[in-house]
């Protein structure tokens, strides 16, 4: 059974949930409360009032609502405008979603250069999702020179934050020897840790065919030690 190539950015990359922690009292807090009550139209109005005052989290939340068509018409252009306003205030989630809009060409022509730029801004702040997504672009060579070593570094950073997608990709890199020497024990370890990733079990089984019982035992022990260390 051949191993499939590294996955492209998933269609599920867009964040689906809104921030729940209020930053300051007022329209934003009202918007969060109304959203939790599924009063989406009223929530959008409250977020709009806060967003117009420059509230970065409200701009981000309202952008998601336009992206998903919740309480407002689905409008990728408006979502992008709101994400840009929020991202300019260094809102890391807005930066990631803006990058995804450019990478997926949602309401705008695909622009991997801009996607790389925004992913990097968020990745530099230690945001695991951005580190993973930027790593994928280094693997595919979209918008940036293909660089397995850099991709592995980014996947490692995200994997250390328990990002299952990055753990899966890191496992594949150790198995295929991309950006790192082939290491079946490390490959199996990371595929074990990536248990929340749908294909992890399938490829873990595939890797195991090339391993001894002792190697599988060592990989399992390493995975348990990693988890116990509170990574």
Long-range contacts (C-beta under 8 A, 24 or more apart in sequence): 1-206, 3-172, 3-175, 3-176, 3-203, 3-206, 4-199, 6-136, 6-139, 6-140, 6-169, 6-172, 7-136, 7-169, 8-136, 8-140, 9-100, 9-103, 9-104, 9-133, 9-136, 9-137, 10-165, 11-104, 13-100, 13-103, 13-104, 13-133, 14-64, 14-67, 14-68, 14-97, 14-100, 15-64, 15-93, 15-96, 15-97, 16-64, 16-68, 18-61, 18-64, 18-65, 19-57, 19-60, 19-61, 19-93, 23-55, 23-57, 24-55, 26-50, 27-53, 27-55, 27-58, 28-55, 28-57, 28-58, 28-61, 31-58, 31-61, 32-61, 35-61, 39-71, 40-65, 40-70, 40-71, 40-72, 41-71, 41-72, 42-71, 43-71, 44-70, 44-71, 44-72, 51-82, 51-85, 54-85, 54-89, 56-85, 56-86, 56-89, 56-90, 56-91, 56-94, 57-86, 57-91, 59-83, 59-85, 59-86, 59-89, 59-91, 59-94, 60-86, 60-91, 60-93, 60-94, 60-97, 63-94, 63-97, 64-97, 67-97, 67-106, 75-107, 76-101, 76-106, 76-107, 76-108, 77-107, 77-108, 79-106, 79-107, 80-106, 80-107, 80-108, 87-118, 87-121, 90-121, 90-125, 92-121, 92-122, 92-125, 92-127, 92-130, 93-127, 95-119, 95-121, 95-122, 95-127, 95-130, 96-122, 96-127, 96-129, 96-130, 96-133, 99-130, 99-133, 100-133, 103-133, 103-137, 103-142, 103-143, 111-143, 112-137, 112-142, 112-143, 112-144, 113-143, 114-143, 115-142, 115-143, 116-143, 116-144, 123-154, 123-157, 126-157, 126-161, 128-157, 128-158, 128-161, 128-162, 128-163, 128-166, 129-158, 129-163, 131-155, 131-157, 131-158, 131-161, 131-163, 131-166, 132-158, 132-163, 132-165, 132-166, 132-169, 135-166, 135-169, 136-169, 139-169, 139-178, 147-179, 148-173, 148-178, 148-179, 148-180, 149-179, 149-180, 150-179, 151-178, 151-179, 152-178, 152-179, 152-180, 153-179, 159-190, 159-193, 160-231, 162-193, 162-231, 164-193, 164-194, 164-195, 164-196, 164-197, 164-200, 165-194, 165-197, 167-191, 167-193, 167-194, 167-197, 167-200, 168-194, 168-197, 168-199, 168-200, 168-203, 171-200, 171-203, 171-204, 171-207, 172-203, 175-203, 175-207, 184-210, 184-211, 184-215, 184-219, 185-211, 185-215, 185-218, 185-219, 185-222, 186-219, 186-222, 187-219, 188-215, 188-216, 188-219, 188-220, 189-219, 189-220, 189-222, 189-223, 189-226, 192-219, 192-220, 192-223, 193-223, 193-226, 193-227
